[in-house]
């Protein structure tokens, strides 16, 4: 354990951010999986829009890199167009 006060605070904030980011990443996986798995056209469009919106939000918050968000959106759209 750190002895320096600022380092103790840094450890606490890092743990809090890691927990928050873990939830966001888990939601991203669920949204992407749902977008790919849905079959009805209306449901599929809504799921794709929701997944893209969450990817953009995660990228803007710094949870994932903007290029990773772009790559994942591209793959979702490619699979959506193929089905």
C-alpha positions in Angstrom: 0.0 0.0 0.0 1.2 3.5 -0.8 2.3 5.8 2.0 1.9 9.0 0.0 -1.5 10.7 0.4 -1.9 11.7 -3.3 -1.0 8.1 -4.3 -3.7 6.7 -2.0 -6.2 9.0 -3.5 -5.1 8.1 -7.0 -5.5 4.4 -6.2 -9.1 5.0 -5.0 -10.0 7.1 -8.1 -8.5 4.5 -10.4 -10.5 1.7 -8.8 -13.7 3.8 -9.1 -13.1 4.5 -12.7 -12.2 0.9 -13.5 -15.5 -0.2 -11.9 -17.5 2.3 -13.9 -15.7 1.5 -17.2 -16.2 -2.2 -16.6 -20.0 -1.7 -16.6 -19.8 0.4 -19.7 -17.8 -2.2 -21.6 -20.2 -4.9 -20.5 -23.1 -2.9 -21.8 -21.3 -2.3 -25.1 -20.9 -6.0 -25.6 -24.5 -6.6 -24.8 -25.7 -3.9 -27.2 -23.5 -5.1 -30.0 -24.6 -8.7 -29.5 -28.3 -7.7 -29.5 -27.8 -5.6 -32.7 -26.3 -8.5 -34.5 -28.8 -11.1 -33.2 -32.1 -9.3 -33.8 -34.2 -10.5 -36.7 -37.2 -8.1 -37.2 -36.4 -5.0 -39.3 -37.8 -2.5 -36.8 -36.2 -4.2 -33.9 -32.9 -4.6 -35.8 -32.8 -0.9 -36.7 -33.5 0.2 -33.2 -30.8 -2.2 -31.8 -28.2 -0.9 -34.3 -28.9 2.7 -33.4 -28.7 2.0 -29.7 -25.4 0.1 -30.1 -23.9 2.9 -32.2 -25.0 5.6 -29.8 -23.5 3.7 -26.8 -20.2 3.2 -28.8 -20.1 6.9 -29.5 -20.7 7.8 -25.9 -18.0 5.4 -24.7 -15.5 6.9 -27.1 -16.4 10.4 -26.1 -16.0 9.5 -22.4 -12.6 7.8 -23.0 -13.8 4.3 -22.1 -12.7 3.1 -25.5 -10.5 4.7 -28.2 -12.3 6.6 -31.0 -10.8 4.3 -33.6 -12.0 1.2 -31.8 -15.5 2.7 -31.7 -15.3 3.5 -35.4 -14.1 -0.1 -36.2 -16.9 -1.7 -34.1 -19.6 0.6 -35.7 -18.3 -0.4 -39.1 -18.5 -4.1 -38.4 -22.1 -3.7 -37.0 -23.1 -1.8 -40.1 -21.5 -4.4 -42.4 -23.3 -7.2 -40.7 -26.6 -5.3 -40.7 -26.3 -4.7 -44.4 -25.5 -8.3 -45.1 -28.7 -9.5 -43.3 
